[in-house]
Amino acid sequence: MLNQYMDQIEAVGLNLFFAAIFFFIGMAIHDVLKQGNVPKFGRYIVWAVLFLGCAGFIAKGIIQMTWEGSGIG
């Protein structure tokens, strides 16, 4: 039982870690684009990809936790 909970915590933590890494990489790309002469539209695309990527990792962690928590996975 404890092993199952530890696996869930590990999976969610890993997905949150990937979301944070994705966020920081996106912020670095955004800062580089901001220093150049890139129009705002290009930076908005970076923000959209950044948001969707982070939201995807977080959603994957939540779905995986509920899936395994319900005894299906």
Predicted model as a PDB file, atoms N, CA, C, CB and O in Angstrom, pLDDT in the B-factor column:
MODEL        1                                                                  
ATOM      1  N   MET A   1       0.825  -1.196   0.000  1.00 56.00           N  
ATOM      2  CA  MET A   1       0.000   0.000   0.000  1.00 56.00           C  
ATOM      3  C   MET A   1       0.869   1.259   0.000  1.00 56.00           C  
ATOM      4  CB  MET A   1      -0.939  -0.002   1.211  1.00 56.00           C  
ATOM      5  O   MET A   1       0.640   2.178  -0.786  1.00 56.00           O  
ATOM      6  N   LEU A   2       1.866   1.294   0.886  1.00 59.00           N  
ATOM      7  CA  LEU A   2       2.750   2.441   0.961  1.00 59.00           C  
ATOM      8  C   LEU A   2       3.550   2.587  -0.323  1.00 59.00           C  
ATOM      9  CB  LEU A   2       3.683   2.316   2.158  1.00 59.00           C  
ATOM     10  O   LEU A   2       3.805   3.699  -0.786  1.00 59.00           O  
ATOM     11  N   ASN A   3       3.944   1.451  -0.895  1.00 65.00           N  
ATOM     12  CA  ASN A   3       4.705   1.474  -2.137  1.00 65.00           C  
ATOM     13  C   ASN A   3       3.892   2.108  -3.265  1.00 65.00           C  
ATOM     14  CB  ASN A   3       5.134   0.056  -2.524  1.00 65.00           C  
ATOM     15  O   ASN A   3       4.442   2.829  -4.097  1.00 65.00           O  
ATOM     16  N   GLN A   4       2.595   1.844  -3.296  1.00 64.00           N  
ATOM     17  CA  GLN A   4       1.729   2.419  -4.316  1.00 64.00           C  
ATOM     18  C   GLN A   4       1.665   3.939  -4.170  1.00 64.00           C  
ATOM     19  CB  GLN A   4       0.321   1.812  -4.228  1.00 64.00           C  
ATOM     20  O   GLN A   4       1.728   4.663  -5.164  1.00 64.00           O  
ATOM     21  N   TYR A   5       1.540   4.419  -2.938  1.00 67.00           N  
ATOM     22  CA  TYR A   5       1.495   5.860  -2.721  1.00 67.00           C  
ATOM     23  C   TYR A   5       2.819   6.527  -3.067  1.00 67.00           C  
ATOM     24  CB  TYR A   5       1.129   6.160  -1.282  1.00 67.00           C  
ATOM     25  O   TYR A   5       2.840   7.637  -3.597  1.00 67.00           O  
ATOM     26  N   MET A   6       3.912   5.856  -2.769  1.00 69.00           N  
ATOM     27  CA  MET A   6       5.227   6.412  -3.108  1.00 69.00           C  
ATOM     28  C   MET A   6       5.396   6.496  -4.621  1.00 69.00           C  
ATOM     29  CB  MET A   6       6.356   5.556  -2.492  1.00 69.00           C  
ATOM     30  O   MET A   6       5.982   7.456  -5.122  1.00 69.00           O  
ATOM     31  N   ASP A   7       4.896   5.515  -5.350  1.00 68.00           N  
ATOM     32  CA  ASP A   7       4.955   5.559  -6.806  1.00 68.00           C  
ATOM     33  C   ASP A   7       4.132   6.719  -7.356  1.00 68.00           C  
ATOM     34  CB  ASP A   7       4.463   4.240  -7.396  1.00 68.00           C  
ATOM     35  O   ASP A   7       4.544   7.386  -8.306  1.00 68.00           O  
ATOM     36  N   GLN A   8       2.967   6.956  -6.754  1.00 68.00           N  
ATOM     37  CA  GLN A   8       2.123   8.071  -7.190  1.00 68.00           C  
ATOM     38  C   GLN A   8       2.805   9.405  -6.926  1.00 68.00           C  
ATOM     39  CB  GLN A   8       0.764   8.027  -6.480  1.00 68.00           C  
ATOM     40  O   GLN A   8       2.806  10.289  -7.782  1.00 68.00           O  
ATOM     41  N   ILE A   9       3.382   9.547  -5.745  1.00 71.00           N  
ATOM     42  CA  ILE A   9       4.062  10.793  -5.402  1.00 71.00           C  
ATOM     43  C   ILE A   9       5.254  11.012  -6.320  1.00 71.00           C  
ATOM     44  CB  ILE A   9       4.514  10.781  -3.932  1.00 71.00           C  
ATOM     45  O   ILE A   9       5.518  12.136  -6.746  1.00 71.00           O  
ATOM     46  N   GLU A  10       5.961   9.952  -6.618  1.00 73.00           N  
ATOM     47  CA  GLU A  10       7.116  10.054  -7.507  1.00 73.00           C  
ATOM     48  C   GLU A  10       6.684  10.475  -8.913  1.00 73.00           C  
ATOM     49  CB  GLU A  10       7.871   8.715  -7.560  1.00 73.00           C  
ATOM     50  O   GLU A  10       7.332  11.315  -9.538  1.00 73.00           O  
ATOM     51  N   ALA A  11       5.598   9.895  -9.404  1.00 71.00           N  
ATOM     52  CA  ALA A  11       5.118  10.230 -10.747  1.00 71.00           C  
ATOM     53  C   ALA A  11       4.663  11.685 -10.813  1.00 71.00           C  
ATOM     54  CB  ALA A  11       3.967   9.297 -11.157  1.00 71.00           C  
ATOM     55  O   ALA A  11       4.991  12.391 -11.767  1.00 71.00           O  
ATOM     56  N   VAL A  12       3.917  12.138  -9.818  1.00 74.00           N  
ATOM     57  CA  VAL A  12       3.450  13.523  -9.818  1.00 74.00           C  
ATOM     58  C   VAL A  12       4.625  14.477  -9.661  1.00 74.00           C  
ATOM     59  CB  VAL A  12       2.423  13.751  -8.695  1.00 74.00           C  
ATOM     60  O   VAL A  12       4.684  15.508 -10.331  1.00 74.00           O  
ATOM     61  N   GLY A  13       5.558  14.138  -8.781  1.00 78.00           N  
ATOM     62  CA  GLY A  13       6.736  14.989  -8.598  1.00 78.00           C  
ATOM     63  C   GLY A  13       7.566  15.089  -9.863  1.00 78.00           C  
ATOM     64  O   GLY A  13       8.080  16.159 -10.190  1.00 78.00           O  
ATOM     65  N   LEU A  14       7.699  13.991 -10.569  1.00 78.00           N  
ATOM     66  CA  LEU A  14       8.457  13.998 -11.816  1.00 78.00           C  
ATOM     67  C   LEU A  14       7.781  14.878 -12.861  1.00 78.00           C  
ATOM     68  CB  LEU A  14       8.618  12.575 -12.351  1.00 78.00           C  
ATOM     69  O   LEU A  14       8.450  15.627 -13.573  1.00 78.00           O  
ATOM     70  N   ASN A  15       6.450  14.786 -12.953  1.00 76.00           N  
ATOM     71  CA  ASN A  15       5.741  15.629 -13.912  1.00 76.00           C  
ATOM     72  C   ASN A  15       5.827  17.103 -13.530  1.00 76.00           C  
ATOM     73  CB  ASN A  15       4.280  15.201 -14.012  1.00 76.00           C  
ATOM     74  O   ASN A  15       5.955  17.957 -14.408  1.00 76.00           O  
ATOM     75  N   LEU A  16       5.761  17.416 -12.245  1.00 78.00           N  
ATOM     76  CA  LEU A  16       5.920  18.810 -11.816  1.00 78.00           C  
ATOM     77  C   LEU A  16       7.337  19.310 -12.088  1.00 78.00           C  
ATOM     78  CB  LEU A  16       5.591  18.952 -10.322  1.00 78.00           C  
ATOM     79  O   LEU A  16       7.531  20.474 -12.441  1.00 78.00           O  
ATOM     80  N   PHE A  17       8.318  18.436 -11.924  1.00 82.00           N  
ATOM     81  CA  PHE A  17       9.698  18.800 -12.238  1.00 82.00           C  
ATOM     82  C   PHE A  17       9.842  19.115 -13.727  1.00 82.00           C  
ATOM     83  CB  PHE A  17      10.661  17.666 -11.835  1.00 82.00           C  
ATOM     84  O   PHE A  17      10.471  20.106 -14.095  1.00 82.00           O  
ATOM     85  N   PHE A  18       9.257  18.267 -14.584  1.00 79.00           N  
ATOM     86  CA  PHE A  18       9.311  18.528 -16.026  1.00 79.00           C  
ATOM     87  C   PHE A  18       8.586  19.817 -16.383  1.00 79.00           C  
ATOM     88  CB  PHE A  18       8.705  17.360 -16.802  1.00 79.00           C  
ATOM     89  O   PHE A  18       9.033  20.554 -17.263  1.00 79.00           O  
ATOM     90  N   ALA A  19       7.470  20.100 -15.711  1.00 78.00           N  
ATOM     91  CA  ALA A  19       6.747  21.346 -15.962  1.00 78.00           C  
ATOM     92  C   ALA A  19       7.603  22.544 -15.588  1.00 78.00           C  
ATOM     93  CB  ALA A  19       5.426  21.374 -15.182  1.00 78.00           C  
ATOM     94  O   ALA A  19       7.625  23.538 -16.313  1.00 78.00           O  
ATOM     95  N   ALA A  20       8.308  22.464 -14.468  1.00 81.00           N  
ATOM     96  CA  ALA A  20       9.174  23.567 -14.042  1.00 81.00           C  
ATOM     97  C   ALA A  20      10.334  23.754 -15.020  1.00 81.00           C  
ATOM     98  CB  ALA A  20       9.712  23.312 -12.621  1.00 81.00           C  
ATOM     99  O   ALA A  20      10.657  24.884 -15.386  1.00 81.00           O  
ATOM    100  N   ILE A  21      10.961  22.654 -15.444  1.00 83.00           N  
ATOM    101  CA  ILE A  21      12.054  22.746 -16.412  1.00 83.00           C  
ATOM    102  C   ILE A  21      11.546  23.355 -17.720  1.00 83.00           C  
ATOM    103  CB  ILE A  21      12.676  21.347 -16.670  1.00 83.00           C  
ATOM    104  O   ILE A  21      12.200  24.223 -18.299  1.00 83.00           O  
ATOM    105  N   PHE A  22      10.394  22.905 -18.177  1.00 78.00           N  
ATOM    106  CA  PHE A  22       9.798  23.433 -19.404  1.00 78.00           C  
ATOM    107  C   PHE A  22       9.542  24.938 -19.260  1.00 78.00           C  
ATOM    108  CB  PHE A  22       8.476  22.686 -19.734  1.00 78.00           C  
ATOM    109  O   PHE A  22       9.787  25.708 -20.188  1.00 78.00           O  
ATOM    110  N   PHE A  23       9.050  25.346 -18.090  1.00 78.00           N  
ATOM    111  CA  PHE A  23       8.767  26.752 -17.837  1.00 78.00           C  
ATOM    112  C   PHE A  23      10.047  27.582 -17.889  1.00 78.00           C  
ATOM    113  CB  PHE A  23       8.079  26.922 -16.479  1.00 78.00           C  
ATOM    114  O   PHE A  23      10.070  28.636 -18.525  1.00 78.00           O  
ATOM    115  N   PHE A  24      11.109  27.124 -17.231  1.00 83.00           N  
ATOM    116  CA  PHE A  24      12.350  27.895 -17.205  1.00 83.00           C  
ATOM    117  C   PHE A  24      13.015  27.960 -18.572  1.00 83.00           C  
ATOM    118  CB  PHE A  24      13.311  27.297 -16.200  1.00 83.00           C  
ATOM    119  O   PHE A  24      13.599  28.985 -18.925  1.00 83.00           O  
ATOM    120  N   ILE A  25      12.936  26.888 -19.341  1.00 81.00           N  
ATOM    121  CA  ILE A  25      13.471  26.921 -20.703  1.00 81.00           C  
ATOM    122  C   ILE A  25      12.670  27.906 -21.551  1.00 81.00           C  
ATOM    123  CB  ILE A  25      13.442  25.506 -21.341  1.00 81.00           C  
ATOM    124  O   ILE A  25      13.242  28.674 -22.325  1.00 81.00           O  
ATOM    125  N   GLY A  26      11.352  27.880 -21.405  1.00 77.00           N  
ATOM    126  CA  GLY A  26      10.512  28.824 -22.134  1.00 77.00           C  
ATOM    127  C   GLY A  26      10.782  30.265 -21.743  1.00 77.00           C  
ATOM    128  O   GLY A  26      10.778  31.153 -22.596  1.00 77.00           O  
ATOM    129  N   MET A  27      11.016  30.504 -20.459  1.00 79.00           N  
ATOM    130  CA  MET A  27      11.338  31.865 -20.016  1.00 79.00           C  
ATOM    131  C   MET A  27      12.665  32.328 -20.605  1.00 79.00           C  
ATOM    132  CB  MET A  27      11.390  31.936 -18.479  1.00 79.00           C  
ATOM    133  O   MET A  27      12.806  33.488 -20.992  1.00 79.00           O  
ATOM    134  N   ALA A  28      13.638  31.419 -20.673  1.00 81.00           N  
ATOM    135  CA  ALA A  28      14.927  31.772 -21.267  1.00 81.00           C  
ATOM    136  C   ALA A  28      14.764  32.111 -22.747  1.00 81.00           C  
ATOM    137  CB  ALA A  28      15.935  30.621 -21.093  1.00 81.00           C  
ATOM    138  O   ALA A  28      15.347  33.080 -23.231  1.00 81.00           O  
ATOM    139  N   ILE A  29      13.976  31.319 -23.460  1.00 79.00           N  
ATOM    140  CA  ILE A  29      13.724  31.597 -24.879  1.00 79.00           C  
ATOM    141  C   ILE A  29      13.000  32.926 -25.023  1.00 79.00           C  
ATOM    142  CB  ILE A  29      12.895  30.458 -25.528  1.00 79.00           C  
ATOM    143  O   ILE A  29      13.313  33.709 -25.919  1.00 79.00           O  
ATOM    144  N   HIS A  30      12.038  33.186 -24.150  1.00 74.00           N  
ATOM    145  CA  HIS A  30      11.295  34.440 -24.214  1.00 74.00           C  
ATOM    146  C   HIS A  30      12.224  35.628 -23.975  1.00 74.00           C  
ATOM    147  CB  HIS A  30      10.152  34.441 -23.185  1.00 74.00           C  
ATOM    148  O   HIS A  30      12.109  36.643 -24.661  1.00 74.00           O  
ATOM    149  N   ASP A  31      13.137  35.522 -23.021  1.00 79.00           N  
ATOM    150  CA  ASP A  31      14.071  36.618 -22.752  1.00 79.00           C  
ATOM    151  C   ASP A  31      15.003  36.863 -23.932  1.00 79.00           C  
ATOM    152  CB  ASP A  31      14.889  36.319 -21.499  1.00 79.00           C  
ATOM    153  O   ASP A  31      15.316  38.009 -24.257  1.00 79.00           O  
ATOM    154  N   VAL A  32      15.446  35.781 -24.571  1.00 79.00           N  
ATOM    155  CA  VAL A  32      16.308  35.934 -25.747  1.00 79.00           C  
ATOM    156  C   VAL A  32      15.540  36.622 -26.881  1.00 79.00           C  
ATOM    157  CB  VAL A  32      16.843  34.552 -26.216  1.00 79.00           C  
ATOM    158  O   VAL A  32      16.071  37.509 -27.550  1.00 79.00           O  
ATOM    159  N   LEU A  33      14.291  36.207 -27.089  1.00 76.00           N  
ATOM    160  CA  LEU A  33      13.496  36.836 -28.133  1.00 76.00           C  
ATOM    161  C   LEU A  33      13.178  38.294 -27.801  1.00 76.00           C  
ATOM    162  CB  LEU A  33      12.206  36.058 -28.347  1.00 76.00           C  
ATOM    163  O   LEU A  33      13.069  39.128 -28.700  1.00 76.00           O  
ATOM    164  N   LYS A  34      13.030  38.598 -26.523  1.00 76.00           N  
ATOM    165  CA  LYS A  34      12.713  39.960 -26.112  1.00 76.00           C  
ATOM    166  C   LYS A  34      13.900  40.894 -26.372  1.00 76.00           C  
ATOM    167  CB  LYS A  34      12.322  39.992 -24.623  1.00 76.00           C  
ATOM    168  O   LYS A  34      13.703  42.065 -26.697  1.00 76.00           O  
ATOM    169  N   GLN A  35      15.126  40.387 -26.231  1.00 80.00           N  
ATOM    170  CA  GLN A  35      16.308  41.202 -26.472  1.00 80.00           C  
ATOM    171  C   GLN A  35      16.514  41.466 -27.958  1.00 80.00           C  
ATOM    172  CB  GLN A  35      17.536  40.528 -25.889  1.00 80.00           C  
ATOM    173  O   GLN A  35      17.069  42.500 -28.333  1.00 80.00           O  
ATOM    174  N   GLY A  36      16.081  40.557 -28.791  1.00 75.00           N  
ATOM    175  CA  GLY A  36      16.208  40.736 -30.234  1.00 75.00           C  
ATOM    176  C   GLY A  36      15.070  41.580 -30.767  1.00 75.00           C  
ATOM    177  O   GLY A  36      14.260  42.114 -30.009  1.00 75.00           O  
ATOM    178  N   ASN A  37      15.025  41.690 -32.059  1.00 73.00           N  
ATOM    179  CA  ASN A  37      13.971  42.470 -32.708  1.00 73.00           C  
ATOM    180  C   ASN A  37      12.853  41.560 -33.183  1.00 73.00           C  
ATOM    181  CB  ASN A  37      14.538  43.274 -33.887  1.00 73.00           C  
ATOM    182  O   ASN A  37      12.416  41.650 -34.330  1.00 73.00           O  
ATOM    183  N   VAL A  38      12.396  40.697 -32.312  1.00 73.00           N  
ATOM    184  CA  VAL A  38      11.317  39.781 -32.650  1.00 73.00           C  
ATOM    185  C   VAL A  38       9.990  40.459 -32.317  1.00 73.00           C  
ATOM    186  CB  VAL A  38      11.466  38.423 -31.888  1.00 73.00           C  
ATOM    187  O   VAL A  38       9.839  41.006 -31.225  1.00 73.00           O  
ATOM    188  N   PRO A  39       9.035  40.433 -33.230  1.00 78.00           N  
ATOM    189  CA  PRO A  39       7.745  41.064 -32.935  1.00 78.00           C  
ATOM    190  C   PRO A  39       7.028  40.373 -31.775  1.00 78.00           C  
ATOM    191  CB  PRO A  39       6.855  41.048 -34.178  1.00 78.00           C  
ATOM    192  O   PRO A  39       7.330  39.232 -31.425  1.00 78.00           O  
ATOM    193  N   LYS A  40       6.079  41.089 -31.196  1.00 76.00           N  
ATOM    194  CA  LYS A  40       5.353  40.551 -30.041  1.00 76.00           C  
ATOM    195  C   LYS A  40       4.605  39.280 -30.388  1.00 76.00           C  
ATOM    196  CB  LYS A  40       4.379  41.583 -29.501  1.00 76.00           C  
ATOM    197  O   LYS A  40       4.419  38.420 -29.527  1.00 76.00           O  
ATOM    198  N   PHE A  41       4.170  39.143 -31.643  1.00 79.00           N  
ATOM    199  CA  PHE A  41       3.443  37.941 -32.043  1.00 79.00           C  
ATOM    200  C   PHE A  41       4.288  36.689 -31.823  1.00 79.00           C  
ATOM    201  CB  PHE A  41       3.019  38.039 -33.511  1.00 79.00           C  
ATOM    202  O   PHE A  41       3.775  35.664 -31.372  1.00 79.00           O  
ATOM    203  N   GLY A  42       5.575  36.768 -32.137  1.00 76.00           N  
ATOM    204  CA  GLY A  42       6.469  35.630 -31.933  1.00 76.00           C  
ATOM    205  C   GLY A  42       6.623  35.291 -30.467  1.00 76.00           C  
ATOM    206  O   GLY A  42       6.682  34.118 -30.097  1.00 76.00           O  
ATOM    207  N   ARG A  43       6.688  36.313 -29.630  1.00 76.00           N  
ATOM    208  CA  ARG A  43       6.790  36.070 -28.189  1.00 76.00           C  
ATOM    209  C   ARG A  43       5.497  35.494 -27.642  1.00 76.00           C  
ATOM    210  CB  ARG A  43       7.141  37.362 -27.449  1.00 76.00           C  
ATOM    211  O   ARG A  43       5.523  34.693 -26.708  1.00 76.00           O  
ATOM    212  N   TYR A  44       4.356  35.895 -28.216  1.00 81.00           N  
ATOM    213  CA  TYR A  44       3.073  35.325 -27.785  1.00 81.00           C  
ATOM    214  C   TYR A  44       2.992  33.845 -28.121  1.00 81.00           C  
ATOM    215  CB  TYR A  44       1.904  36.073 -28.439  1.00 81.00           C  
ATOM    216  O   TYR A  44       2.415  33.063 -27.365  1.00 81.00           O  
ATOM    217  N   ILE A  45       3.566  33.462 -29.245  1.00 81.00           N  
ATOM    218  CA  ILE A  45       3.593  32.039 -29.609  1.00 81.00           C  
ATOM    219  C   ILE A  45       4.432  31.264 -28.596  1.00 81.00           C  
ATOM    220  CB  ILE A  45       4.159  31.845 -31.047  1.00 81.00           C  
ATOM    221  O   ILE A  45       4.061  30.165 -28.187  1.00 81.00           O  
ATOM    222  N   VAL A  46       5.572  31.845 -28.192  1.00 78.00           N  
ATOM    223  CA  VAL A  46       6.409  31.192 -27.180  1.00 78.00           C  
ATOM    224  C   VAL A  46       5.633  31.045 -25.875  1.00 78.00           C  
ATOM    225  CB  VAL A  46       7.716  31.994 -26.944  1.00 78.00           C  
ATOM    226  O   VAL A  46       5.703  30.000 -25.229  1.00 78.00           O  
ATOM    227  N   TRP A  47       4.891  32.083 -25.482  1.00 79.00           N  
ATOM    228  CA  TRP A  47       4.103  32.005 -24.251  1.00 79.00           C  
ATOM    229  C   TRP A  47       3.011  30.941 -24.359  1.00 79.00           C  
ATOM    230  CB  TRP A  47       3.479  33.369 -23.931  1.00 79.00           C  
ATOM    231  O   TRP A  47       2.740  30.230 -23.391  1.00 79.00           O  
ATOM    232  N   ALA A  48       2.385  30.830 -25.528  1.00 82.00           N  
ATOM    233  CA  ALA A  48       1.328  29.827 -25.709  1.00 82.00           C  
ATOM    234  C   ALA A  48       1.900  28.415 -25.598  1.00 82.00           C  
ATOM    235  CB  ALA A  48       0.633  30.013 -27.076  1.00 82.00           C  
ATOM    236  O   ALA A  48       1.318  27.560 -24.931  1.00 82.00           O  
ATOM    237  N   VAL A  49       3.035  28.169 -26.250  1.00 80.00           N  
ATOM    238  CA  VAL A  49       3.665  26.850 -26.177  1.00 80.00           C  
ATOM    239  C   VAL A  49       4.114  26.563 -24.750  1.00 80.00           C  
ATOM    240  CB  VAL A  49       4.865  26.761 -27.146  1.00 80.00           C  
ATOM    241  O   VAL A  49       3.975  25.444 -24.255  1.00 80.00           O  
ATOM    242  N   LEU A  50       4.655  27.592 -24.093  1.00 80.00           N  
ATOM    243  CA  LEU A  50       5.091  27.448 -22.711  1.00 80.00           C  
ATOM    244  C   LEU A  50       3.924  27.080 -21.803  1.00 80.00           C  
ATOM    245  CB  LEU A  50       5.749  28.736 -22.226  1.00 80.00           C  
ATOM    246  O   LEU A  50       4.030  26.155 -20.998  1.00 80.00           O  
ATOM    247  N   PHE A  51       2.825  27.792 -21.926  1.00 80.00           N  
ATOM    248  CA  PHE A  51       1.652  27.529 -21.095  1.00 80.00           C  
ATOM    249  C   PHE A  51       1.081  26.144 -21.363  1.00 80.00           C  
ATOM    250  CB  PHE A  51       0.583  28.587 -21.337  1.00 80.00           C  
ATOM    251  O   PHE A  51       0.778  25.407 -20.425  1.00 80.00           O  
ATOM    252  N   LEU A  52       0.932  25.783 -22.630  1.00 81.00           N  
ATOM    253  CA  LEU A  52       0.376  24.481 -22.968  1.00 81.00           C  
ATOM    254  C   LEU A  52       1.290  23.339 -22.523  1.00 81.00           C  
ATOM    255  CB  LEU A  52       0.128  24.394 -24.465  1.00 81.00           C  
ATOM    256  O   LEU A  52       0.814  22.294 -22.079  1.00 81.00           O  
ATOM    257  N   GLY A  53       2.584  23.540 -22.642  1.00 78.00           N  
ATOM    258  CA  GLY A  53       3.521  22.502 -22.206  1.00 78.00           C  
ATOM    259  C   GLY A  53       3.465  22.288 -20.701  1.00 78.00           C  
ATOM    260  O   GLY A  53       3.397  21.152 -20.232  1.00 78.00           O  
ATOM    261  N   CYS A  54       3.493  23.378 -19.948  1.00 77.00           N  
ATOM    262  CA  CYS A  54       3.418  23.258 -18.479  1.00 77.00           C  
ATOM    263  C   CYS A  54       2.081  22.677 -18.056  1.00 77.00           C  
ATOM    264  CB  CYS A  54       3.631  24.631 -17.806  1.00 77.00           C  
ATOM    265  O   CYS A  54       2.030  21.809 -17.184  1.00 77.00           O  
ATOM    266  N   ALA A  55       1.007  23.142 -18.658  1.00 81.00           N  
ATOM    267  CA  ALA A  55      -0.320  22.631 -18.309  1.00 81.00           C  
ATOM    268  C   ALA A  55      -0.424  21.146 -18.669  1.00 81.00           C  
ATOM    269  CB  ALA A  55      -1.428  23.444 -19.033  1.00 81.00           C  
ATOM    270  O   ALA A  55      -1.057  20.377 -17.947  1.00 81.00           O  
ATOM    271  N   GLY A  56       0.185  20.748 -19.764  1.00 79.00           N  
ATOM    272  CA  GLY A  56       0.155  19.341 -20.160  1.00 79.00           C  
ATOM    273  C   GLY A  56       0.868  18.443 -19.172  1.00 79.00           C  
ATOM    274  O   GLY A  56       0.365  17.375 -18.827  1.00 79.00           O  
ATOM    275  N   PHE A  57       2.052  18.870 -18.708  1.00 77.00           N  
ATOM    276  CA  PHE A  57       2.775  18.070 -17.729  1.00 77.00           C  
ATOM    277  C   PHE A  57       2.019  17.987 -16.408  1.00 77.00           C  
ATOM    278  CB  PHE A  57       4.163  18.648 -17.499  1.00 77.00           C  
ATOM    279  O   PHE A  57       1.948  16.922 -15.795  1.00 77.00           O  
ATOM    280  N   ILE A  58       1.456  19.105 -15.974  1.00 78.00           N  
ATOM    281  CA  ILE A  58       0.710  19.104 -14.711  1.00 78.00           C  
ATOM    282  C   ILE A  58      -0.540  18.231 -14.835  1.00 78.00           C  
ATOM    283  CB  ILE A  58       0.320  20.548 -14.306  1.00 78.00           C  
ATOM    284  O   ILE A  58      -0.855  17.455 -13.933  1.00 78.00           O  
ATOM    285  N   ALA A  59      -1.249  18.367 -15.962  1.00 80.00           N  
ATOM    286  CA  ALA A  59      -2.445  17.540 -16.169  1.00 80.00           C  
ATOM    287  C   ALA A  59      -2.086  16.066 -16.234  1.00 80.00           C  
ATOM    288  CB  ALA A  59      -3.173  17.957 -17.453  1.00 80.00           C  
ATOM    289  O   ALA A  59      -2.815  15.225 -15.708  1.00 80.00           O  
ATOM    290  N   LYS A  60      -0.969  15.746 -16.874  1.00 79.00           N  
ATOM    291  CA  LYS A  60      -0.539  14.345 -16.948  1.00 79.00           C  
ATOM    292  C   LYS A  60      -0.269  13.797 -15.556  1.00 79.00           C  
ATOM    293  CB  LYS A  60       0.720  14.207 -17.826  1.00 79.00           C  
ATOM    294  O   LYS A  60      -0.626  12.657 -15.256  1.00 79.00           O  
ATOM    295  N   GLY A  61       0.355  14.597 -14.708  1.00 74.00           N  
ATOM    296  CA  GLY A  61       0.618  14.150 -13.341  1.00 74.00           C  
ATOM    297  C   GLY A  61      -0.655  13.932 -12.553  1.00 74.00           C  
ATOM    298  O   GLY A  61      -0.771  12.951 -11.818  1.00 74.00           O  
ATOM    299  N   ILE A  62      -1.613  14.837 -12.699  1.00 77.00           N  
ATOM    300  CA  ILE A  62      -2.880  14.705 -11.975  1.00 77.00           C  
ATOM    301  C   ILE A  62      -3.670  13.504 -12.482  1.00 77.00           C  
ATOM    302  CB  ILE A  62      -3.718  15.988 -12.116  1.00 77.00           C  
ATOM    303  O   ILE A  62      -4.225  12.740 -11.693  1.00 77.00           O  
ATOM    304  N   ILE A  63      -3.718  13.344 -13.794  1.00 78.00           N  
ATOM    305  CA  ILE A  63      -4.447  12.205 -14.365  1.00 78.00           C  
ATOM    306  C   ILE A  63      -3.794  10.896 -13.957  1.00 78.00           C  
ATOM    307  CB  ILE A  63      -4.507  12.311 -15.899  1.00 78.00           C  
ATOM    308  O   ILE A  63      -4.481   9.933 -13.615  1.00 78.00           O  
ATOM    309  N   GLN A  64      -2.476  10.861 -13.992  1.00 74.00           N  
ATOM    310  CA  GLN A  64      -1.777   9.636 -13.611  1.00 74.00           C  
ATOM    311  C   GLN A  64      -2.016   9.318 -12.138  1.00 74.00           C  
ATOM    312  CB  GLN A  64      -0.270   9.766 -13.892  1.00 74.00           C  
ATOM    313  O   GLN A  64      -2.184   8.154 -11.776  1.00 74.00           O  
ATOM    314  N   MET A  65      -2.031  10.347 -11.283  1.00 72.00           N  
ATOM    315  CA  MET A  65      -2.255  10.109  -9.866  1.00 72.00           C  
ATOM    316  C   MET A  65      -3.661   9.572  -9.619  1.00 72.00           C  
ATOM    317  CB  MET A  65      -2.030  11.393  -9.069  1.00 72.00           C  
ATOM    318  O   MET A  65      -3.838   8.628  -8.849  1.00 72.00           O  
ATOM    319  N   THR A  66      -4.664  10.168 -10.268  1.00 75.00           N  
ATOM    320  CA  THR A  66      -6.030   9.686 -10.052  1.00 75.00           C  
ATOM    321  C   THR A  66      -6.231   8.321 -10.683  1.00 75.00           C  
ATOM    322  CB  THR A  66      -7.046  10.678 -10.618  1.00 75.00           C  
ATOM    323  O   THR A  66      -6.958   7.494 -10.132  1.00 75.00           O  
ATOM    324  N   TRP A  67      -5.613   8.065 -11.813  1.00 72.00           N  
ATOM    325  CA  TRP A  67      -5.724   6.779 -12.492  1.00 72.00           C  
ATOM    326  C   TRP A  67      -5.160   5.671 -11.613  1.00 72.00           C  
ATOM    327  CB  TRP A  67      -4.995   6.813 -13.848  1.00 72.00           C  
ATOM    328  O   TRP A  67      -5.794   4.634 -11.422  1.00 72.00           O  
ATOM    329  N   GLU A  68      -3.948   5.901 -11.072  1.00 66.00           N  
ATOM    330  CA  GLU A  68      -3.331   4.887 -10.230  1.00 66.00           C  
ATOM    331  C   GLU A  68      -4.007   4.828  -8.857  1.00 66.00           C  
ATOM    332  CB  GLU A  68      -1.834   5.169 -10.073  1.00 66.00           C  
ATOM    333  O   GLU A  68      -4.061   3.765  -8.237  1.00 66.00           O  
ATOM    334  N   GLY A  69      -4.516   5.958  -8.385  1.00 64.00           N  
ATOM    335  CA  GLY A  69      -5.163   5.988  -7.085  1.00 64.00           C  
ATOM    336  C   GLY A  69      -6.473   5.239  -7.073  1.00 64.00           C  
ATOM    337  O   GLY A  69      -6.902   4.735  -6.035  1.00 64.00           O  
ATOM    338  N   SER A  70      -7.115   5.165  -8.239  1.00 64.00           N  
ATOM    339  CA  SER A  70      -8.394   4.455  -8.301  1.00 64.00           C  
ATOM    340  C   SER A  70      -8.189   2.948  -8.461  1.00 64.00           C  
ATOM    341  CB  SER A  70      -9.243   4.993  -9.457  1.00 64.00           C  
ATOM    342  O   SER A  70      -9.157   2.188  -8.449  1.00 64.00           O  
ATOM    343  N   GLY A  71      -6.946   2.517  -8.610  1.00 62.00           N  
ATOM    344  CA  GLY A  71      -6.661   1.084  -8.715  1.00 62.00           C  
ATOM    345  C   GLY A  71      -6.721   0.556 -10.132  1.00 62.00           C  
ATOM    346  O   GLY A  71      -6.623  -0.652 -10.346  1.00 62.00           O  
ATOM    347  N   ILE A  72      -6.880   1.437 -11.103  1.00 58.00           N  
ATOM    348  CA  ILE A  72      -6.964   0.981 -12.501  1.00 58.00           C  
ATOM    349  C   ILE A  72      -5.580   0.735 -13.067  1.00 58.00           C  
ATOM    350  CB  ILE A  72      -7.710   2.010 -13.369  1.00 58.00           C  
ATOM    351  O   ILE A  72      -5.337  -0.276 -13.726  1.00 58.00           O  
ATOM    352  N   GLY A  73      -4.652   1.689 -12.800  1.00 52.00           N  
ATOM    353  CA  GLY A  73      -3.334   1.643 -13.428  1.00 52.00           C  
ATOM    354  C   GLY A  73      -2.350   0.755 -12.779  1.00 52.00           C  
ATOM    355  O   GLY A  73      -1.213   0.652 -13.239  1.00 52.00           O  
TER     356      GLY A  73                                                      
ENDMDL                                                                          
END                                                                             
